[in-house]
């Protein structure tokens, strides 16, 4: 049973937290956890293919992704900081 958390928009806080620990972005974790709450966890699968992990990307590729997402302050970040920014936007 989903517990009530600090964010009333999250329907399944436990699943959200699990996905965040696995490295999913806030947006993706919220989307998956809310879909699971609406349809049942067993009926919600992860869509998409095998995306290249952030760790396998170059700094210019990470900066390009940050720009696509409309993030700010990424131009002087190192690889570790960029990955953190991308995962926590």
N, C-alpha and C positions, 0 to 999 in steps of 0.2 A: 504494500500500500504506500503510495507516495506520501511523504511527510511535508508538512507546510514549512517552507523555508523563508529566507529573507527576501526572496523575489517572488511576488505573487504571480508573475507571468510564467514561472516554471511549474509544469504539471508533475514532474517526477524529479525532485531535487537530488535523490540518491543517484539516479542514472546520470544526471547532469554532472555531478561531482566526479563520478567514475570516468566519464568521457573526458573531462578536463584533465584529470590525472594522466590519462593516456595520451594527452597532447592535442586533443581537438580544440579548435577555437571556441570562444564563448558562444558565438553565433551558431556554429555547427552543433555543439553540445546541446544548446537550448532547442534547436530545431528537432534533433533526434529524440531528446527526452520528451518533448511535447507530443511528437508523433507517436511515440511508444505509449504514452499515457492515454492518448485518444484511441489507438487501434490495438493496444496490447503489445507487450515487448516482443513476443514471439513472431508477430506479423510484420515487424519493422526491421528491415535489413538495411545494411549500409549500401548505398548506391554508388555508382562510379567505378572507375578502374583503380589501378594501382598508381597513385600519384607519387611522384618522386618526393622523398622526405626533404624537409628544409635542410637537414644536415648534409645532404648530398648535393645541394645547390651551391652555386658560387655567390659571392657577395653581390656582384652586379645583378644576378638573377633575383636575389632576395630583395634588393632595392627596387627592382622593376615591379615585383609583386606588391611591395609596400606602396608604391606609387599607384598601382592599379586599385588598391583598396582605399586610397585617399588618406593614408596615414601621414602624419607630419613628424618632423624631427629625426627622420631615419638616415639622412644623408651622411652624418658623421658617426653612425653607429657601427660597431664591429659585428662580426657574424653572429656571435652569441646574443648580442643585444637585439639584432634584427630578428632573429628567430623568436626571441621572447616577445618582441613587439607584434610580430605576425600572429603568434599564437594567442595573444591576449588583447587583441583589438576589439 
